[in-house]
């Protein structure tokens, strides 16, 4: 058993906030919620790849949070309102929240210099959970993805919200948390599952080729891919899924070790690509282009194999659930 209560992998800040609430209020296994985080939305800007998208909204995950776990999840941030009005709403929610309510806000973490900015990015849009303390000038902040919690200046956090280019927020009411039904787990798995499509690899292949075709743009290649290592962290969502299925199905440990290594190899392939991009941007030579495209082909092949294994294990798990139903044990 992998002890899912103790798993502390950085993957995706919205999902980490939602799963933290499930973990703290119940003994329900939250790991299926990480299915397909490896496919979560990212952005393409004029300058290149971005770990956040201008159009991202947590609406899909909010709906699934309620459908899977019964956690009512409500959007409180109003995009049509000015920052000051939304900040006032945030203050009201935090200071009047009942014990079962968890208020989530997206801030620019680069404006919180006392907090470690692991990715050294500016801006750094990031979702955290906030609550009131006995001191009016301090709030408690839970950074579920970075695994940090502590008190911060209320005013500083509000400024990091107001001056965030991508402000957002929702709250979760965790009065009762339910165990997801097998039907909903399977539906969630297939909601974003794409076996024969890899948007990240396809986009990177296009971006790398486009920038290297123009000698004047080669120097920008490193910066164009600088967010890649943040996106690649989401691939560890495969590890959550792998551990869930192995705990549920009691699969051989060797099977887990093999696929865990495949996940590490996948992450390493993308890290290698980023290193190659930096090297090419510094040298101005296209000599690395063939190697970069080969690295992308390798990443694509590894990830397709992992997805096939995830689907195989889901099928085994599904059969086991329905066998229990037929046996009258569910």
Beta strands, then each sheet from edge to edge (+ up, - down):
strand 1: 43-45
strand 2: 48-50
strand 3: 72-75
strand 4: 101-108
strand 5: 125-132
strand 6: 138-143
strand 7: 148-153
strand 8: 168-173
sheet 1: 1+ 2-
sheet 2: 3+ 8- 4+ 5- 6+ 7-
end
